[in-house]
Amino acid sequence: MKYEWTDSYCLSKPGAEKDYKLEWDATRYMIRGKMFAMQGGDREGKPILTIKLEPFFGAFLCGRYKDIVPGYYMNKEHWVSLYLDGDVPDETVREMLDQAYRLVLESFSKKIQKEICS
């Protein structure tokens, strides 16, 4: 499996936390309970990382990379799934995770954003 660095990268973000959801057999990355990424598997058990993105960026990536597909078991407009055995450049995956984190962080009030980032 590639992208072993994603766990530490997600957790390096201010206020990021993770848990394991047994019912989904997936590790979730969240800010105060709001998920920005999730690592699990598809129906065949292939490892995937599902990431929240702006719809236009997600659609662009799905069209560009065969290893990025609309979010598995998620809202297909706002989430994409990255196959962890794929060939998407690390820098693109970092950009995806940065955007996901930022989208969730910006959903909080300015006061809470300040608390999280301080």
C-alpha positions in Angstrom: 0.0 0.0 0.0 1.2 3.4 -0.9 0.6 6.7 0.9 1.5 5.4 4.4 2.3 9.0 5.3 -1.4 10.0 5.1 -2.2 9.1 8.7 0.6 11.3 10.2 -0.2 14.0 7.7 -3.9 14.2 8.6 -3.0 14.1 12.3 -0.4 16.9 11.9 -3.3 19.4 11.2 -4.3 21.5 14.2 -7.3 20.0 16.0 -7.3 16.8 13.9 -8.3 13.6 15.6 -9.0 10.1 14.5 -11.1 7.2 15.5 -12.0 3.8 14.3 -15.6 3.2 13.3 -16.2 -0.6 13.8 -19.4 -0.7 11.8 -17.7 0.8 8.8 -14.3 -1.0 9.4 -12.8 2.5 8.7 -10.5 5.0 10.4 -12.0 8.5 10.4 -10.1 11.8 10.5 -12.1 14.6 12.0 -12.1 18.1 13.5 -14.4 18.2 16.5 -16.4 15.3 15.2 -16.7 16.6 11.6 -15.0 14.2 9.2 -12.6 15.3 6.4 -11.2 12.0 5.4 -11.7 8.3 6.0 -9.5 5.2 5.3 -11.3 1.9 4.7 -12.0 -0.4 1.8 -14.3 -0.9 -1.1 -16.6 -3.8 -1.5 -13.8 -6.0 -2.7 -11.7 -5.0 0.3 -9.3 -2.8 -1.7 -7.9 -0.1 0.5 -9.2 3.4 -0.2 -8.9 6.9 1.3 -12.2 8.9 1.0 -11.7 12.6 1.0 -14.1 15.6 1.2 -13.5 18.1 -1.7 -15.0 21.0 -3.5 -17.3 19.5 -6.2 -15.5 21.0 -9.2 -12.0 19.8 -7.9 -13.3 16.3 -7.2 -14.8 16.0 -10.6 -11.6 17.3 -12.2 -9.5 14.7 -10.3 -11.9 11.8 -11.2 -11.5 12.7 -14.8 -7.8 13.0 -14.6 -6.8 9.9 -12.5 -8.2 6.4 -12.9 -7.4 5.7 -9.2 -9.7 8.5 -8.0 -13.5 7.8 -8.2 -16.6 9.4 -6.7 -16.8 8.8 -3.0 -17.5 5.2 -2.0 -20.6 5.1 0.1 -20.5 8.9 0.4 -22.1 11.9 -1.3 -20.6 11.6 -4.8 -20.7 15.3 -5.3 -18.6 16.3 -2.2 -16.4 13.2 -1.7 -13.9 11.2 -3.7 -12.2 7.9 -3.0 -8.5 7.3 -3.8 -7.3 3.8 -4.3 -4.2 3.4 -2.1 -2.5 1.1 -4.5 -2.8 3.7 -7.3 -0.4 6.1 -9.0 -1.7 9.5 -8.0 1.3 11.8 -7.1 1.9 12.4 -3.4 1.7 16.1 -4.0 -1.8 15.8 -5.4 -2.9 13.7 -2.4 -1.5 16.3 0.0 -3.4 19.0 -1.9 -6.6 16.9 -1.6 -6.1 16.4 2.2 -5.3 20.1 2.7 -8.5 21.1 0.9 -10.6 18.6 2.9 -9.2 19.8 6.2 -9.7 23.5 5.2 -13.3 22.8 4.1 -14.2 21.3 7.4 -12.3 23.9 9.4 -14.0 26.7 7.6 -17.4 25.2 8.4 -16.9 26.3 12.0 -17.4 29.8 13.4 -14.4 32.2 13.3 -14.2 31.9 17.1 -14.0 28.1 17.0 -11.5 28.2 14.1 -9.3 30.4 16.2 -9.6 28.0 19.2 -8.7 25.1 16.9 -5.7 26.8 15.3 -4.2 28.4 18.5 
